Amino acid sequence: MSTLFAILLGMFKLGFGLVGLTLALLGIAGGWRAFRKAGRPGLLFVIPVVNVINIVDLAGKPLWWLLLLLVPGLNVLVLLLLLVAFARRFEHGALFGVGLLLLPPVFWFLLGFDNSRFSPYRAA
């Protein structure tokens, strides 16, 4: 009985691992395409600190907002404001920015592969 349980548990873990890997790859592909739409190399989305610097810049916010991301508690609010401003530059609303925060792989994929265009002059 314990062997069967171990096999089922292993299959369960493998299934969740594959779902997680698929979601991660879809999010990376979407973020890569979103950066390309904004005129930046897609590779910048994958580099950990550089992607946040580029999101701040593309959202039209000053770079000192990066320091606000280091303050515990405040960082969640600042990240939400950044992602809402970033989504608005791509012809999306505030709820799409909330989606980028709460369900990143799905919304980065949607942002990368939809028909929206990046406009650096759109009000953030």
N, C-alpha and C positions, 0 to 999 in steps of 0.2 A: 504493500500500500504506500509506503513512503517513497518508493521508486517512481510510482505513477504520479504522486504529488510533486516530486521534484521535476519530472518531465513537464507536467502541466504548468508549473511555476516558471520553468525556463522558457516555455513557449509564450507565456503571458509577458514576461520581461522582454523577450525578443520582439513581440508585437508592439509593445509600448515604445521600445527603442526605435523601431522602424518608423512609427508614426512621428516621434520626436525628430528624427533625422529628416524625414520628408518635410515637416513644417519648417525646420531650420533652413533647408535648402530652398524652399519656396520663398521664405522671407529674405534670404540673401539675394536670390535672383531678382526679386521685386525691388529691393533697395538699390541693387546695382543699376537696374534700369531707371529708377527714379533719379539717381545721381547723374546718369547719362542724359536724361531729359533736361536736367538743370545745367548741363554743359560742363559737368565735372567728370573726371575718369571714374568709372564704376568701381575700380579697385579701392578707392578712398572710402567706400562704404564698409569694407571688410576690416580696415585697420582700426583698432579699438578707440584710441583717443582722437585720431584724425577725423573720424566720422562725426563725432560730436562737435568738433570745431567747425566742420563744414556745414552741419545742420544749423548751428548758430548763425553762421554767415549767410546761408541760403534763406533762413527765416527773416533776415533783415534786422537782426538784433546786434547790439554791440558785443564785442568779444569779452568784455568784463562780465557778461552773464555767465561765462564759464566758471567764474569764482563762486557765483551763487549756487551752482550745481554741487559745490563741495560742502555746503551747509546742510547738516542733517535736518530733515523735515521740510525745509524750504525747497530742497532740490526736487521734490515731487511736483510741487506747484510750478516751479520754474520750467521743469521739463514739459509739463502739460502746456504751459503758455508757449514754449518753443515749438512743440509739435503742432499746436493749433495754428500758429503763424506759418509754419512750414507747409501745412496742408492747404492753407488759404492761398499760398503762392502757386499751388497746383490746381486751382479752381475748385477746391473742396471746402466744406464748412467746418465749424468747430467740432461737431460730433465725429467727423473723420479724424481730427487730431486726437480726440479722446480715444478713438479706436486704435490709433497708432501707439498710444501709451498702454492700453489695456490688452490688446490682442495683436502684438506687433507682426508676427509672421503673415497673418491674413491680410492686414491692412497695408503692409509694405508691398506685398504681392499685388494687391489691387491698385495701389498707387503706381507701381512700376508698369503694369500691363494694361491700364485703362487708357482712354483717349485724352486725358487731361494734358495740358501743356503748362510748363513752368513759365511764370511771368515775374521777373524780378521787380517790376514796378507796381505790382498789385499790393494793395494795402494789407499789411499783416496784422 
